[in-house]
């Protein structure tokens, strides 16, 4: 056989290896564990990661919840080419460089679902379906129906996640928290503050960054939260102009078109841009994303597909969507927060920040999935909505002796700017966003 006719598969890994924040293993060891396909070994990787490993025609990939990971399988005469990146435009750019852009459409890209090892065999046309092996399956209903116990475990796990990451940060570098004064960002800020003190770190490195367009309620809430605790000196107000709101930019950065995520992404871009303009060298930015998913604190009545029974009966429904292998599982975008965290990840990456959401750590999710929601709520929706404030405030009080202020739930985009002002500036329907996103590649 002519050697030039030999079948050659190709893998192009465009992931940034420096974006992995591994606590207990080296990068090489983490990749070795992914290559093994051993779910238990992958589950023991502590930290944030998006990893690819290859052995001949077999490729395995895995990621944590906070790291988008996408791939595209291209056809070549010599054999298939698998391209892996954190962004759709990076996949497209590589196809352009190789003269394969005619094969591209954004809907042909695939997202690695969080908490699964994805295996692909590069054996040509027709390509076999990937196989999925779950590596994180927290035990449900493992905790007693005691809010004090749950709160202590939940905030204790949050503190462990924060401590592990703080010790990876150079001691001279400052740490910011995207802060609204809500339950989640409040818990992250207070726990970071307390853990820094416990570890002998200088809490003067810490700031709470609050975004305001001038007419939103978050700024006053943030002032009230920190003022009640005598911590007002940590507040850093980031002011923005509603005239600068640009959802076209958000669509390019997020590469998604879900209205609530786009709105949140617009706010994230404004916050990160404001911090970067003020602090050109700032690196670390924590946030409270994932807290709503953990404690199932979303308005069920706004989603006709959901009932309280579906919310409390399905493992990590808000984190992963309906799950791999289900009819409603999107191969292009995965589901739940596995898809939606790009609203936080992409703006911070655009402006050069290393983002971290400790509430998305598997220690914390293990506790949250162990909460006996059915026993605690008896399927009562208002009771479900009240749980997050109770769990978090009790945990903060028990671990740190602080009576944390608890305010009602409010989305980022409804706190930084008045709802009416937001509606004047941004479309409401998904169709408008979807059309504009797809037009980027036409």
N, C-alpha and C positions, 0 to 999 in steps of 0.2 A: 504494500500500500504506500502511496506517495505520502511522505511525512507531512507535507503541507495540507493534506486532506484530513489529518488527525483531528479527532474531536477534542476540543479544548474548552472547558468551562472557565468562567472568570468571575471573581468577586472583587468589588470595589467598595472598600469600607471608608466612608467619608465622615464617620463619627469622630468627634473631638475627644480623644482619650483623657485629656486633662479635665474634662467636665465630670468624670467619674469621681465621687467622693467616697472612697472605700475605707471602712473603719477597721476591719479585722483581717483582711487579706490583701495581698498585692494584686495589681492588675493582671499579671500573668496567671496567678492562681485563680482569680475570678473567671478568667476566660477558660482555664482548664476545667473548672467545674461546669461551666455552661456547655463546653464541648462534650463532657461526659453524659449529659442528658439526665443525670441523677437529680431528681427534683429536690430531694432532701439536702444534697450538697449545695445546690443553688440557693435554697431557702436560707442557708446559713451565711450567705454573703450579706454583710451588714453595711448599709449605706445606700447611696444613690448611684445608679449605674444604668448604662445601655451598652450591651456587650454582644459581640459577634465572634464566633469561633468556627473554624473550618477544618475538615479532614477529608481531602479529596473532593468528591462530589457532594458530600454531606455538609450542610451549613446549619448551625444552631444559633439562635438569638434569644436574648432575654433582657428585660428592663424592669426597673422599679416604676412605681406609679407616677413619679415626678419627672420622668425623662421620655419625651416623645421619641419614637424610633420608627422609621418608615423604610420601605424598600420597593424596588421596581425590578421586575424580571424582563430583560430585553432579549430579543432574538438576534443572533448573529449566525452567519454561515458556519463559523467555526464551532459554535456551541452557545449556550445561554450565558448571559451576563447578569449577575445579581448586583444591584447597586443599593447601598444602605446609607441612610443619612437621617438627621433629625428633622429635615425640612423637605417639602415637596419641591421647592425651587432649586434646591441643591441636587435632587435627583434629575430634574429637567436640565440643569446646567451640564451635568455629566453626560447625559444623552446627547446634548448639542455638541459637546466636545468630541464625541465619538461618531457623530454623523447619524445618530439613531433617533433624532427628535421626532421624526414622523410617527414613531410608535407610541408617542406619549399622549396621555390624557390624564388630568389629575385624578379621575375616578379609577384609573388603572393602578394607581399607587396603592400600597397596602401598609397598614399600621400594625406593628407588633402589639398585641394586647398585653397590658400589664399583668404581671404575676403568672406568666406562662413561658415555658421554653418552646419556641417555635422551630420546627425542623423542616428544612427544605432540601429535597434531593435534586441536584442539577443534572438531570438526565435527558433533557431535550424535549422535543415536541411529540405529543402533548405533555405539558408539565403536570406532574402530580400535585394534588392539593398538599398544603403544609399539614403537619401534624402538630397538635398542641398538648403540652403536658403541664398541668397546673403545679406550681411550686409553692404557692402560699394559700393555705386553706385554714383560716382561723376557726377555732371551735366556737360554734354559736351557743348562746344561752349558758355559758360556762360560769357566769358570776351570780352571786345571790342577788335577790331583789332588794338590795340595801343601797340607797343612794350615797351614803357616806363611804361605804366600801368601794363602790364604783368610782366615785369622784377621786378617792385617794389613789386608786389604781390607774385611772385615766391620766391625772396630772403627774403621777409618778412616772408613767411611761413617757409622757411629754418631756419631763425633765431629763430622762435618760437620753432621749433622742437629741435634745439640745446640747447636753453635756458632751455627747460623742462628737457632734459637729463643731462645737466651740473649740475643742482641743485640736482640730485640724486647721484652725485659723491662726495665722501668725499673731503673736501676742500684741504687736504694735498696731494691728489693723482695727478700724472701727467696725461696728455692727449696727445696721439699721433694721427697724421693723416697720413694715407697711401697716399703719395703725389708724383705726377708725374709732376706737373706744368700744367696739362691739365685743361680744363674748370671746370670739376666736382670736382676734388680734390682741385683745386684752390679756387673754391667757398666755399667748406666746410672748408678749412683752414682759409681763410680770414673771413668768417662769424663766425667761432668759436673764432678767435682772437678778433674780434670786440665785440661779445656778452660777452666774458669773461671780457673785459674792462668795458662794460656797467653795468655788474652785480657786479663790484668791485672785481672781481677775479684776481689773479696774472697771467698775461699771460706768465710769465717765466715757468709755468707748462706745456706749450705747446711745442710740437716738430712736425716737418714735416719729416717723414721717407721716404727716396727715395731709391729704390732698383736698384742696378747696377751690371751687370755681366761684365762690362768693355768695352763693345762695343755697348751698346744701347744708344739711343738719349735722354732718359728721364732725366738722371742726369744733363746734360747741360741745358736742358729745365727748370728743377727745380731750378737750380742756377740762370738762367736768370730771371725767374718769381719772385723769392724772392729778387734777387739783385736789380731789377728795383724799387721795393717798399721799399727798405731799410730794409728788413726783413730777410736778409741772415743768421743771427745768429740763426734762428729757424731751419735751415736745418740740418738734421742728415743723413749722407750717410751710407747706408747698402750695403756693397760689398759682392758679392757671386762669386763662382767659377762655370763656366759652366760644369765642370766635375762632379759636385754634383747634376746635374739635374736628377731627378728620377721620371719618370711618373708612375712607378709601385706603388710608395708610394702615388702619387696623386690619383690613381684609388681607393686605399683602403680608403683614407681619404674622398674623395668626394663621393664615391659610385655611380658614374655616368661615362659616357663614351662619352659625346659629346665633339668633339675635341677642340673647342674654350674654353669650360669650363675647360677641363683638362689642357690645356695650361695655362690658367689664374690661375688655382689652383696650378700648379707647381710654378708659380711666387709667389703666396700668401704664400705657404709653405716656400719658401726661405726667403721672407721678415719677416715673423713671427719668423722663426728660428733665423734669424740674430738679430732681436730686443731682443728676449728672451735670447740669449747668452750674449748680452751686458747688458741687464737690467733684472735680474732674478725676480724682484718684480713688474715689470710694469703690469698694468691691462687693462687700457682703450685704445681702438684703434678705431678711427673713419675712415670712408672711403667714397668715392664718388660713390659707386655703386648705380645704379638706375637713374643717370642723363641722360644716353643715352636713357633709356626707356621712361623717362618723356618727353623729347623733341624729341623723335622719330628719334634719330641720329644714325641709323645703315645703312650700305650700302645695300640698297634694291637689287641692282644688284647681290649681292652674294647669294641671296636666291631665287631660281626659283619659290617658292610658293607665293612670295609677289609681290605686285604692290603698287605704292603710294596710290592708291585708297583703297586697303585693309588696309594699315597702318593707314590712316587718318579717315577711316569710322568705324573702329571697336574699341569699348571701351577697353582701356588698353590692346591692342593686345600684345605689348612687355612685359607687366607685367604678363599676365595670359595665354598667348597663345590663341588658338582659342576659349577657354571658355568651362566651364562645360556643359556636355550634347551634345557636338559636336562630330562628327565622329573622328576628329583628336585629341580629348582630351585623354591623356594617364592617366589611373587610377594609374599606378605605379609611374609616375613622375610628374603629373600635367603639367603645361606648362609655357613658358616664364620665367620671372624672378622668379616667384613662384617656379619653378624648379631650375633655374640656380643660385640663390643666395647661394646655398651650396658651390659654388666656393670660396666665401668669408667667409661664416659662418664656414665651417668645418676646414680650416687651422687655423683660429684664435682660435677656441675652442680647437684644438689639442695642441696648445702651451699656453693655459691658459689665453687667452685674452677675455675680454668682448668687443665684437665688436658692432659697431653702425653705420648705414648708414642713416643719417638724410634725404637724398634725397628720401628715401623710406617711409618716414612718410606720413600718410594720409593727413595731412595739405598740404604738398607739392604736392602730387598727385592730390588733389582736384583742385589746381590751374592749374597744367599741363593739366589735362583733360578738363579744362574750356577754354583752348586756342583755338581760331577758326582757326585751321590749314588749313582748306580748303580755307577760305577767305584769309588767309595770303599767301598761296603758290600757289593757283590756279592750284594745282596738278603739280607744277614744282619741280622736285627732287632737283636740286642744291639750290633752295630757301629754301626747307625744311632743308637741311643740314646746311644752314647758320643760322638758327634760334637760335640754342642753344647758340652760342657765343654771339649773339645780346641780347637775353633775359637776360642771366646771367650777362654780363658785364654792361648792362644798370641798372640792379637792384643793383649791387654792387656799381655803381657810385652814384645812387640816395640815397641809404640808408647809405653808409659809406663814400662817397666822394673820393673813390679810383678808379683810372683808371686801372682796372685789365688787365694784359696781356692776350691775347687770341691766343692760338696756335691751329693748326689743330688737328683733331681727330686722336687718335692713341690708339690701344688696349694696355692693361697692358703688355702682353707678347711680344709686338712688340716695347715697349719702354725700358723695362729693359734689353733686349738682342737683338742683331741684328737678323733679320729674318732668315738669312742664318744659323747662329749658332743654332738658335732654331730648324730649320728644320733638321739639322744634328743630333740633340739629341732626337727629339720626332717624332713619327709617324704622318702622316697627316690624315689617314682615320679613320672613326668611327669604321669600322669592327675590326681593330687591337685592339682598346681599349675595344670594347664590348667583344671580345673573352677572353681577359685577365681578365676582370672584372668578367664574368660568371665563369671563371675557379677558382675563389676564393672559390666558393661554391660547387665544384665538387669533 
